[in-house]
Amino acid sequence: MLHGTPPPHSPQRSHGRPPDLGGGSINPAETRTAQTFWNYHLCVTEPAPELRFHTRFFRWWQGLWRGADPDHWLTRFLVLRLLGLLYLMAFLTWVNQGPALVGRLGLTPAASYLGRSAEALGSRAAGFLQAPSIFWIADSDRVLFGAGWVGVALSLLVLGGYANALVLLALWALHLSVCNVGQLWYGFGWEMQLLETGFLCAFLCPLLDGRPFPRRPPPVIVIWLLRWLIARIMLGAGLIKLRGDACWRDLTCLDFHFETQPIPSPLSPFFHALPPAAHKVGVLFNHLVELVVPFFVFGPRRARLVAGGCLLALQVILISSGNLAYLNWLTIIPILACFDDGVWRHLLPRRLVERALRAAATAVTSAGQRRAVVTLAAVVAVLSVEPVLNLFSFEQAMNTTFNRLQLVNTYGAFGSVGRERDEIVFEGTLDETIGPQTRWTAYEWRCKPGDPARRPCWMSPYHRRLDWLIWFAAMGQPQQSPWAVHLAWKLLESDRGALGLLAGDPFGGQRPRFVRATLYRYKLAPPRSPVWWERSELGPWLPPLSAQMPELRAFLRARGWLADPVAP
C-alpha cells in the first residue's frame, strides 16, 4: 500500500481507460469510443499543461502550509544525528580546553572578562541583554564547565537518536552562552553557523516527542529554510573570494592554500603537489559550486539533487585536504536538505527505511507546530534583509551577525590566501644563563607544524583552538596577541592546564629557566622526502623571558593575570 498498491477491495483503475461504472463487460469498439470520449472531455490521462502546473503548485503550497513533507523523514533523521555529533565536538572542546583557555587560571579568564564587561555596561543585567549567556548569573569554573558537561550529555542524546525541540533549544542556549564568554577563542565563523543551524533544526522536531521517527512529520518550511542557509553560506564564501584576493580571480590560490592553511591534514601535501593546471580546475570548481550551484537548491528535484551532490563533493574535498575544525561537517547539514527520502531509501539500511515508512503512514500534523514554523519563516525573512544587502555590498563583511542571538548571519572563508607559512615555536631551556651555547628545546603543538619530521595530523571535526589562534598570531606582533605572553608565563610555571593544550611537556614537570618564541618559515617538503616540512629560522618573536623578569610581571599584573604581591 505504501508504494501505490491499491488497498484491498478497492476498484482497480487502468491508465487511459475510464472506470467500469456498470460492472459489466465492454466490447473493444465500445472501449475505444468510451476511451476517446473520456480522455478528451475529462482529461483523465493527460491534463492540459496549465492544469498540471496548477495541480503541482497547489500540492506544493498545501505541503508548505501544512508543514509536512513525507519525503524528508530520513533527511530529518540524518540532519539531527549529524547535528548531535557536531554539538558533541563543540562541547567536548569546551570541557577539555576551556579550563586552560578561559577558566579562573586560564589564558583569558571568563570571570574577569564578564566582570570588566559588567563594569563597562553598568550591570550584569545590561551585559546579559548585550551578550546573552547563563554565565552572567554565575561564572565559577564549576558552573562554566558543569554546563559544558550538560551539553555533552544532551549531544550524546541527540546523536543516539533522541531529539525534541526542548533538547535542541537547550543545546542552542548552552552554546550561545559559551560563545558569548569564549572571547577570541570563540570568534570563528562556524560558532555562529552552529547557532543558526541548531536553532533552525529545533523546529524540525516535535516539542516533546524525541523518538527518531516521531508522530509529527518534518515541516517542509524548515527544509526550505535550511536550503536558504546553505545558499547564503555558499554565496557569501564565493563573493568574498571574488572581491578579495586577486589569486581567486587569476585561478592561482590553490597553488598556495594547501601549504599555508591554518592546520594542514595528512593529505594536504598530496593536494599541494598537484600540477598548476589541476589547481586552476579546482578554483573553477570552487567558483562554480559557491556562485552558481546555490541557485539550484531552490529548483526542481533533479536540479536540486545535482546541486546537493556538487555542494557535498566540495565539502568532502575540503575535509580531506585540511583541518577546518567542524566547519565543513556543519555545512553538510543544510546540504542534506537538498536530498529527499527517494535518495536515502537507496543508501540507508532497509530496517531504517521501513521505520521511516511506517512513521509516515501514521503521521499526524500539528497545528501548533505549523504556526511555529510559519512564525520562524517570517522571522528569518525579516532578519535576512541585512545579510542579503551585505552580499551585494562591495564592502562585504565576512562571518558577521546582525543580531544578539546570532540567528541569521553572513558567512565566508579565505577571502585572502597567504603565500608564505610562518610559524611560532615556543622553546624553553633549563640553562641558568643565556648564551650561544644555550640548548633550547621546543614545545610541540597538538596539530600545527613544529617538528619537520612529524606527519600532519587529523583533527576535523574536533577543534584545537590554541593551534588555530597561534596561526593568526604569527601574522602579527606579540602586542597584538598578549595572551601569547601569558602562555609563555604559564610555560615558565610549568602550568598543567597550559601544557595540556600542547602535545606534551619536554621538561617532564621541571620549570624551565627561560622561555622564548621563535618565528620560522615552513614549506612542504617535496614528495618522497624523509621529512614533511622544510623550515628556516626568521628570528625571535618573543625574546627569552624568565619568571623573575619585572617587566614580564608588570605586563601580566596590568592585565589581571598576576595577583599583586601580598604586603608583609
C-alpha positions in Angstrom: 0.0 0.0 0.0 2.9 2.4 0.7 4.2 2.1 -2.8 1.0 2.8 -4.7 -0.7 -0.7 -4.5 -4.5 -0.3 -4.3 -5.9 -1.3 -0.9 -7.9 -4.5 -0.7 -11.4 -4.4 -2.2 -10.7 -1.1 -4.0 -11.6 -0.9 -7.7 -8.6 -1.2 -10.0 -8.1 1.6 -12.5 -6.0 1.4 -15.6 -4.4 4.4 -17.1 -6.0 5.6 -20.3 -9.4 3.8 -19.7 -12.5 5.1 -17.9 -13.6 3.1 -14.9 -16.2 0.3 -15.5 -19.1 2.1 -13.9 -21.6 -0.6 -14.8 -19.7 -3.6 -13.6 -20.2 -5.5 -16.9 -18.0 -6.3 -19.9 -17.3 -3.9 -22.7 -16.5 -4.9 -26.3 -13.4 -3.5 -27.9 -15.2 -1.0 -30.1 -17.1 0.4 -27.2 -13.9 0.6 -25.2 -12.2 2.7 -27.9 -15.2 5.0 -28.2 -15.6 5.4 -24.5 -11.8 6.0 -24.0 -11.7 8.7 -26.7 -14.7 10.5 -25.1 -13.3 10.2 -21.6 -9.8 11.4 -22.4 -11.0 14.3 -24.5 -13.7 15.7 -22.2 -12.4 14.8 -18.7 -8.6 14.8 -19.2 -8.1 11.6 -17.1 -4.7 10.6 -18.6 -3.2 13.8 -19.9 -4.4 17.0 -18.3 -3.6 20.3 -20.0 -0.2 21.8 -19.2 -1.8 24.7 -17.3 -3.8 22.2 -15.2 -0.7 20.2 -14.5 1.1 23.3 -13.3 -1.8 24.4 -11.1 -2.1 21.0 -9.6 1.6 20.8 -8.8 1.6 24.3 -7.4 -1.4 23.6 -5.3 0.2 20.4 -3.9 3.5 22.3 -3.2 1.7 25.2 -1.5 -0.5 22.8 0.5 2.5 20.9 1.8 4.3 24.1 2.6 1.4 25.5 4.6 0.7 22.2 6.4 4.4 22.0 7.2 4.5 18.3 6.3 6.5 16.5 3.7 6.5 12.7 4.0 9.6 12.6 1.7 12.0 14.0 4.3 11.7 11.6 7.2 15.1 10.1 6.6 16.6 13.5 5.8 15.5 14.8 9.2 17.0 11.7 10.9 20.4 12.3 9.3 20.3 16.0 9.9 19.7 15.6 13.6 22.3 12.8 14.1 25.0 14.9 12.4 23.9 18.0 14.5 24.3 15.9 17.6 27.8 14.9 16.6 28.9 18.5 16.0 27.3 19.8 19.2 29.3 17.0 20.9 32.5 18.2 19.3 31.8 21.8 20.4 31.1 20.9 24.0 34.0 18.4 24.2 36.2 21.3 23.1 34.8 23.4 25.8 35.2 21.0 28.7 38.6 19.7 27.5 40.3 23.0 26.5 38.1 25.6 28.2 39.6 25.5 31.7 43.1 26.3 30.3 41.7 28.9 28.0 39.0 30.8 29.9 38.9 29.2 33.4 39.9 31.0 36.5 43.5 30.2 35.9 43.2 30.2 32.1 44.9 32.4 29.5 42.0 34.8 29.3 39.7 34.1 32.3 36.0 34.4 31.5 35.1 35.6 35.0 37.5 38.6 34.6 36.0 39.3 31.2 32.5 39.3 32.5 33.4 41.5 35.4 35.0 44.1 33.1 32.1 44.0 30.7 29.5 44.4 33.5 31.5 47.4 34.8 31.6 49.0 31.4 27.9 48.4 30.7 26.7 49.3 34.1 25.4 46.0 35.4 25.3 42.2 34.7 21.7 42.6 33.5 22.9 45.1 30.9 25.6 42.6 29.9 23.1 39.8 29.5 21.0 42.0 27.2 24.1 42.8 25.1 25.5 39.2 25.0 23.0 36.7 26.3 24.7 34.0 28.5 23.7 32.0 31.5 27.1 32.7 32.9 26.2 36.2 33.8 24.3 34.6 36.7 27.3 32.6 37.9 30.8 32.3 36.4 32.7 29.9 38.6 34.6 27.1 36.9 32.2 24.6 38.3 29.3 26.4 36.6 31.2 27.1 33.3 32.3 23.6 32.7 29.4 21.9 34.5 27.2 23.4 31.9 29.6 22.1 29.3 29.1 18.5 30.6 25.4 19.0 30.4 25.9 19.9 26.7 28.0 16.8 26.2 25.2 14.6 27.7 22.5 16.3 25.6 24.6 16.0 22.5 25.0 12.3 23.1 21.3 12.0 23.5 20.7 13.6 20.1 23.4 11.6 18.4 22.0 8.4 19.9 18.5 9.1 18.3 16.6 11.2 20.8 15.9 14.8 19.9 12.9 17.1 20.5 12.6 20.9 20.3 13.3 21.3 24.1 16.6 19.4 23.9 17.8 21.2 20.8 16.8 24.6 22.2 18.7 23.8 25.4 21.8 22.9 23.4 21.5 26.1 21.4 21.2 28.2 24.6 24.2 26.5 26.1 26.3 27.0 23.1 25.2 30.7 22.8 26.2 31.1 26.5 29.7 29.6 25.8 30.3 31.7 22.7 29.4 34.9 24.5 32.1 34.3 27.1 34.6 32.5 24.9 36.2 35.7 23.7 38.8 35.4 20.9 38.8 31.6 21.3 35.2 31.5 20.0 35.5 34.2 17.3 35.3 31.7 14.4 32.5 31.8 11.8 31.4 28.3 12.5 30.3 29.1 16.0 27.6 31.4 14.8 26.8 28.9 11.9 26.3 26.2 14.5 24.0 28.5 16.4 21.9 29.3 13.4 21.8 25.7 12.2 20.9 24.4 15.6 18.1 26.9 16.1 16.5 26.0 12.7 16.8 22.3 13.4 14.9 22.7 16.7 11.8 23.4 14.6 12.3 20.1 12.7 11.2 18.3 15.8 8.1 18.0 17.9 8.1 19.9 21.2 8.3 16.7 23.3 8.4 13.6 21.2 12.1 12.8 20.9 11.9 9.4 19.0 13.9 9.1 15.8 10.7 8.8 13.9 8.1 10.7 15.9 4.4 11.1 15.2 4.9 14.6 13.7 6.2 14.8 10.1 9.2 17.0 9.3 8.0 20.6 8.4 8.8 21.3 4.8 9.2 25.0 5.7 12.2 24.2 7.8 13.7 22.1 5.0 13.4 25.2 2.8 15.0 27.4 5.5 17.9 25.0 5.6 18.3 25.4 1.8 18.2 29.2 2.3 21.0 28.8 4.8 23.3 26.8 2.5 22.6 29.3 -0.3 23.8 32.2 1.9 26.8 30.2 3.1 28.0 29.4 -0.4 27.2 32.8 -1.9 29.0 34.6 1.0 32.0 32.4 0.6 32.1 32.8 -3.2 31.6 36.5 -3.3 34.2 37.3 -0.6 36.7 35.4 -2.7 36.0 37.3 -5.9 36.1 40.6 -4.0 39.2 39.7 -2.0 42.4 38.2 -3.0 43.4 38.5 -6.7 44.6 34.9 -6.8 40.9 33.8 -6.8 40.4 35.7 -10.0 43.6 34.6 -11.7 42.9 31.0 -10.5 46.2 30.6 -8.6 45.0 30.5 -5.0 45.3 26.7 -4.7 49.0 26.9 -5.6 49.4 28.3 -2.0 46.4 27.3 0.0 47.1 23.7 0.9 50.5 24.7 2.2 49.5 27.9 4.1 46.1 27.0 5.5 45.8 27.0 9.3 46.2 23.3 10.1 47.1 21.0 7.1 45.9 17.4 7.0 47.9 14.3 6.1 46.5 14.7 2.5 47.5 18.4 2.2 50.9 17.5 0.7 49.2 15.4 -2.0 46.8 18.2 -2.9 49.7 20.8 -2.9 51.8 18.6 -5.2 49.1 18.5 -7.9 50.1 20.3 -11.1 49.1 24.0 -11.5 46.5 23.1 -14.1 44.7 20.9 -11.6 44.8 23.7 -9.1 43.2 26.0 -11.7 40.5 23.5 -12.3 39.9 23.3 -8.5 39.5 27.0 -8.3 37.0 27.0 -11.2 35.1 24.1 -9.5 35.0 26.1 -6.3 33.6 29.2 -8.1 31.0 27.1 -9.8 29.8 25.5 -6.6 29.8 28.6 -4.5 28.5 31.1 -7.0 26.2 29.2 -9.4 25.1 26.0 -7.8 23.4 27.7 -4.8 20.6 29.0 -7.0 19.6 25.4 -8.0 18.9 24.3 -4.4 15.5 26.0 -4.9 14.9 24.4 -8.3 13.1 21.2 -9.5 14.1 17.9 -7.9 16.6 16.8 -10.4 18.4 20.2 -10.4 18.3 20.2 -6.6 19.8 16.7 -6.3 22.6 17.7 -8.7 23.2 20.9 -6.7 23.3 18.9 -3.5 25.8 16.4 -5.0 28.1 19.3 -6.1 27.9 21.0 -2.7 28.6 17.8 -0.9 31.5 16.9 -3.1 33.2 20.3 -2.3 32.8 19.7 1.4 34.3 16.2 1.2 37.3 17.7 -0.7 37.7 20.4 1.9 37.5 17.9 4.8 40.1 15.7 3.1 42.6 18.5 2.2 42.5 20.5 5.5 41.5 20.6 9.2 38.9 23.4 9.3 37.5 22.1 12.7 33.8 21.2 12.2 33.1 23.9 9.6 32.7 21.6 6.6 30.9 18.9 8.6 28.5 21.6 9.8 28.0 22.9 6.3 26.9 19.4 5.2 23.8 19.7 7.5 21.9 22.2 5.3 23.2 20.4 2.2 21.4 17.3 3.4 18.1 19.3 3.0 18.7 19.1 -0.8 18.0 15.4 -0.7 14.8 13.6 -0.1 13.9 10.1 1.1 13.8 8.9 -2.5 17.6 9.2 -2.4 18.1 7.9 1.1 16.0 4.8 0.5 18.7 3.5 -1.8 21.6 4.3 0.5 20.4 3.6 4.1 19.7 0.2 5.8 16.4 -1.3 4.9 15.3 -1.5 8.5 15.8 2.2 8.9 13.9 2.9 5.7 11.0 0.7 6.8 10.8 2.6 10.2 10.5 5.8 8.2 7.8 4.4 6.0 5.8 3.2 9.0 6.1 6.6 10.7 5.0 8.4 7.5 1.9 6.2 7.2 0.6 7.1 10.6 1.9 10.7 10.8 -0.4 13.5 12.1 0.4 17.1 11.6 0.3 19.6 14.5 -1.4 23.0 14.2 0.9 24.4 16.9 4.0 23.2 15.2 2.6 24.6 11.9 2.1 28.1 13.4 5.6 27.9 15.0 7.4 27.2 11.7 5.4 29.8 9.8 6.4 32.3 12.5 10.0 31.1 12.2 9.9 31.7 8.5 8.6 35.2 8.9 11.4 36.0 11.4 14.1 34.6 9.1 12.7 36.6 6.2 12.9 39.8 8.2 16.4 39.0 9.6 17.6 38.1 6.1 17.4 41.6 4.8 20.8 42.8 6.2 22.7 39.6 5.3 21.4 39.9 1.7 22.3 43.6 1.5 25.7 42.6 2.8 26.1 40.1 -0.1 25.5 42.8 -2.6 27.8 45.3 -0.9 31.3 46.0 -2.3 32.4 46.2 1.4 31.1 42.8 2.2 31.6 41.7 5.8 32.6 38.1 6.4 31.3 35.9 9.3 29.2 38.6 10.9 26.0 38.5 12.9 23.4 41.3 12.8 21.5 40.4 16.0 22.4 39.3 19.5 21.0 35.8 19.2 23.1 35.1 16.1 20.1 33.6 14.2 20.6 34.8 10.6 24.2 35.7 9.8 26.6 36.3 6.9 29.4 33.8 6.2 32.6 33.5 4.2 36.0 31.9 4.2 39.5 32.5 2.8 38.9 35.9 1.3 42.6 36.2 1.2 45.2 33.4 1.0 48.7 33.6 2.4 51.7 33.0 0.1 54.1 32.0 2.9 53.7 29.9 6.0 55.2 31.4 9.2 55.0 29.5 12.4 55.7 30.4 16.0 57.6 27.8 18.0 57.9 28.2 21.8 61.1 26.9 23.2 62.5 26.5 26.7 65.8 25.8 28.4 66.9 24.6 31.8 70.2 26.5 31.5 70.8 29.2 34.1 72.2 31.7 31.6 71.6 32.6 28.0 74.4 32.4 25.5 75.5 31.0 22.2 75.7 27.5 23.7 72.3 27.5 25.3 70.3 24.4 24.5 66.7 25.2 23.5 64.0 22.5 23.5 60.8 23.1 21.5 57.3 22.6 22.8 55.2 20.8 20.2 51.7 21.8 19.2 48.9 19.3 19.2 48.3 19.6 15.4 50.2 22.5 13.9 53.5 22.1 12.2 56.5 22.0 14.6 59.0 19.2 14.2 59.5 19.0 10.4 59.6 15.2 10.6 56.2 14.9 12.2 53.3 14.0 9.9 50.4 16.5 9.8 47.5 15.3 12.0 43.8 14.5 11.5 41.8 16.9 13.7 38.4 17.6 12.0 35.7 17.6 13.2 37.4 18.3 16.5 38.8 21.8 17.2 42.2 22.7 18.5 41.6 26.4 19.5 45.1 27.3 20.6 46.6 25.8 17.4 44.3 28.0 15.4 44.9 31.2 17.3 48.7 30.8 17.2 48.4 30.6 13.4 46.8 34.1 13.4 49.4 35.3 16.0 52.3 34.5 13.6 50.9 37.1 11.2 51.4 39.9 13.7 53.4 41.1 16.7 53.2 40.0 20.4 51.5 43.3 21.2 48.5 42.1 19.1 48.3 38.8 20.9 49.0 39.5 24.6 47.6 36.1 25.5 50.7 34.5 23.9 52.9 36.3 26.5 50.6 34.9 29.2 51.2 31.4 27.6 54.9 31.9 27.9 54.4 32.7 31.6 52.4 29.5 32.0 55.2 27.5 30.5 57.7 29.1 32.8 55.4 28.0 35.7 55.0 24.5 34.2 51.3 25.1 34.4 49.4 21.8 33.9 46.5 23.4 32.1 48.6 25.2 29.5 50.8 22.1 29.0 47.6 20.1 28.4 46.9 22.3 25.3 50.2 21.2 23.9 51.5 17.8 22.7 53.5 17.3 25.9 56.0 18.7 28.4 59.5 18.3 27.1 60.9 19.0 30.6 59.0 16.3 32.4 57.4 18.7 35.0 60.6 20.8 35.6 60.2 24.5 35.3 62.4 25.9 32.5 64.6 28.9 33.4 63.8 30.7 30.2 61.1 30.5 27.5 61.2 32.2 24.1 59.2 32.1 20.9 61.0 31.9 17.5 59.5 32.6 14.1 60.1 30.0 11.4 59.1 29.8 7.7 57.8 26.4 6.7 57.4 24.9 3.3 56.0 21.5 2.4 58.9 19.1 1.6 59.0 17.6 -1.9 57.2 14.3 -2.4 59.1 11.2 -1.1 61.3 13.3 1.2 62.2 11.9 4.6 60.5 14.8 6.3 57.1 16.5 5.9 58.3 20.1 6.2 61.4 22.2 5.4 61.9 25.3 7.6 64.2 28.2 8.0 64.5 30.5 11.1 63.3 34.1 10.6 64.2 35.4 14.0 62.8 35.9 17.5 59.1 36.5 18.0 59.4 36.8 21.8 62.8 37.3 23.4 63.9 35.0 26.2 61.7 35.5 29.3 62.2 34.4 32.9 59.8 34.2 35.8 61.8 36.8 37.7 61.7 39.5 35.0 60.0 42.6 36.5 58.8 43.8 33.0 57.0 40.5 32.5 55.4 40.5 35.9 54.3 44.1 35.4 52.8 43.2 32.0 50.8 40.4 33.5 49.7 42.3 36.5 48.4 45.2 34.4 46.0 42.7 32.7 44.9 41.0 35.8 46.8 37.8 35.0 49.1 38.0 38.0 48.0 38.8 41.6 49.5 41.8 43.3 52.2 40.8 45.8 50.9 40.5 49.4 52.4 43.1 51.7 54.5 41.6 54.6 
